[in-house]
Amino acid sequence: MNKNERTPLLELRHGSKYFGHIIALRDVNVQLYAGEVLCLLGDNGAGKSTLIKIFAGVHQQDEGQLFVEGEEVRFRSPRDSLDRGIATVYQDLAMIPLMSISRNFFLGSEPTIGRWPIRRFDHQFANRTVRDELLKMGIDIRDPDQPVGTLSGGERQSVAIARAVYFGAKVLILDEPTAALGVKQAGTVLRYIAQARARGLGVIFITHNPHHAFPVGDRFTILKRGQQLGTWTKGELSRDAMISMMSGAAELEALSAELEKVGNNAVP
């Protein structure tokens, strides 16, 4: 069955968002299917953050329709989005560095044992679950009791991804997960993204780095100044063409010519 015969997990049709006279998004169309990675690319100010906040229930579109598994919805809050299986992992990861990995994993949904009024955190269950879930992502964690702040940036991203999957996410939105990471750690996160896709999730990977997007992405949507330049599969768009569209090749050529002119007119 091809994508034209499948119902998208998440779809925005002709979505627009305005902040007063500022056009944040105009007539954007996005479809995300199960078992794929859709890379959302664009420079700063392209509209990526506004778009994912519509999916996450932080903003509501001013125009257009939003669908989850074929049903039209209008999220009023992030809880509405989460209840429909959409998990958004922001750059700050919403983790408490001095708390343990297992405590962070279950933050807000703590498993307990005992009877009221003496109930306590089920430490054994939490640690076992964290180990099992991270192993499914290919991560053999050293100690679930260690503070999450002692983990590398890539490892913290893995915990956030595994947590979203464990709590039933169907759609995983990752906001610039590799932005502050080195080459090795970024590669680790990209492997985790591929693992989530292999488990049947639909993943939206937001990035401004085409070198991170191209290896893991199945389709690529490029935004520029709130408008959608298009959506392509990997076979339809080369990495060089992607970089050119994102950077604005014509603008760079004009800038180079201007700088060269300034250099030629410089006083010796």
N, C-alpha and C positions, 0 to 999 in steps of 0.2 A: 504493500500500500504506500503510495507516495504522499508527500505532505499536502497536496491539494485535496486529498480524500480524508485527511485526518483533522480532528478538531484541535486547535492550539490549546495548550495549557493556559496561556496568557496572551491576550490580544488587545491592542489599542488601535482604534480606527479613527483617523482624521483628528487626532488629539492636538489641542492647542491650549496654551496657558499664558495668561497675561498678569503682569504685576503693574497695575496702573497703565501707563503708556508704554511700558517695556514689554516687548514680545519675547517671552522666554522659550516658547515652543510654538510652531505653526504647522498644522496639518501633517502630523507625524503618524506613521503607520508602522506598528511593530507586531510581529507574531513570534511566539516562542513555543516550540514543540518538546514533548518528552524525549529524553535521551539525546539532547543536542546542546551545544554551547553557542550562544549568540553573543558576539562581541559588540559592545556599544562603544564606538570610538569617537574622539573629537578633542580638540584643544580646550583649554580653559575658556569658559563662557560659551561653550557649544550647546549647552542645554542638557547635558548628561545627568547632572544632579537633579534637575527639575523633573526629568522623565522618570527616574527611579523613585523619586518621592511620590509621584502619582501612583506608581505600582505599589509602593509601601504604605499608602494611605495617609501620608503626611500632607500632601496637596491633593486637591480635586481638580480635574481638568475643567476648563471653562467651555471647551467645545470638544465634541467627539464622544465616542463610546468605548467603554472598557469591558472586556469579557474575561471570565475565568471558566475554562473548560466549556465554552460555548454559551454560558449564561451571562447576561449583562449584569454588571454590578456597578455600584458607586460607593467607594470606600469613604467612610466618614472619619476614620481614625486608623492608626497603625494596627490596632487590635483586630479590626475588620479584615485587614490584609492577612495578618498572621493566621486568623481563624480559617482562611481559605487556602492555607498551605503555602503562603508566600513568605519566605524568610529573607530578610535583608541584613547583610553583614557589612557594617560601615567600617571605615578605616580605623576608628578608635576601638572597634571590637566589643565595646561595652563590657569590659572585663575589669576586675579589681586585682591589681598586680600582687598584693600581699596575701590574697586568699589562694587556697590550693586549687589545683587543676580541677579536681572533682567538684569542689564547691562552686567554682565558676561555671562548670559544665551544667550544673543543675540550678543555677542562680534564678530564683523566682519560682522554681518548680521542684523544690527539695523533696526527695523521698524520705519518709519518716517511719519509725517503728515505735511500738509502745502504745499505750492508751492515754487518752486525755485524762487529767491535765499533764501527765508526764510523757510527753512525746519528744523524740529526739531524731536528729539527722541519721539516716541509715548509712553510716559510713562504709560498711562492708559492701552493700549493694551498689553504692555510688562508685566506689573504686573499681569494682568488678565490671560495671557497665562501661565506665570510661575506658578501661583497658580494651574491652571487647570492641567498642565502637571505633576506637582509634586503630585497632588492628585491622578492621574492615577497610580502613583507608590506607592500609599499608604502613602504619606507624606503630612501632613497639616502644611505648612510653616507659621511661625509667621508673617514675614514682608518681602516682596520681596525687600524693599528698604534698608534693613540692609546690611552692608558690608559682603561680602562672607567670609572674614577672621574671622568673629565671629562665623561661623558654626563649628561644630565638623568635624573631618576627614570623618566620615561616611556620614554626611549630604552633605559635599562638593562632595563626590563621587556620591551621589544621583543626585545632580544638573548636574554633567557631564554626567551621564547616561541618564537622562531625556532630556537633550539638544540634545544628539546624536539621540535619538529616535524621537524627535520632528522634526529634520531636515532631516528625511527620511532614517535613517540608516537601512539597512537590516542585516548587520553584525556588531556586537559590539565586539571589542577587548579590553579587560581590562588587563592592565599591572600591575600585583602585587597590586590590589586595596586594599588588606587587610594587606599589609606588615607592615605598621606603625601604625596599629590600635589595640586597646584593644579587649578583647573578645566580649564585648557587641556591640561595633561599627562594628567589623568584621561581627557579626551576622546580623546587620542591612544591610550591603552591600550585604551579601549573599541573603537576602530576596529581595533586588532590582534586583539582577541578576535573581532570579526565576521569578520576575514580567516581566522582559524583555523577558524571554523565553516564558512565558504565552501569550505575545503579538505577538508571532510568529517570533521573531528575532533569528538568529543564534548567539550564544555568545561563544567567545573564552576567557577562564578565565586562565590567566597565573599566576602561583604561584609556590613557592617552599614548600608550606605548605599542606601536604596531608589531614590534619585535617580540613582545609577550603575547599578543593576540593571535598572530598568524599560526604558530605551531599548534594551538589547542582549539581554535575556533572552527566551527562548521559553517556559520554564516556571519556576515559583518555588516553592521549598520553604522554609517558615518553621519554624524551631525556637525553642522557648522552654523554658528550664530542662530541657533534655534530652529534651523531648517534641516530636513533630511535630504542628504545628497543621494541616498539610495541604499539598497541592501543587496549584497552579493554573496554567493558561495565562494569557497576557496578556489574552485576551478574557474570562476569568472573574474577574479580579481587578484592580480599579483601583489606581492608585498611592496614593490616599488611604486605601483599605481596607488596603493593605499596610502603610502607615505606622502606622495605628491598631493593627493586630495586633502589629506589632513593638514598638511603644512601650508597649502596655498602656494603652489609653485610660482605662479605669476607674481604674487606679492613678494616672494623671496627674490625673484629675478629683478624686480623693480628696486628693491632695497639694495641689492648688490650693485646695481648701476649707480644708484644715488651715492653709496659709500665710496665707490670708485671715483666718482666725480669729485667728491669732497677731498679724497686723498690726492687727486691730481692738482687741486687748487690750493693745497696746503702750502704754507710759507716754508721754504727750505731753511 
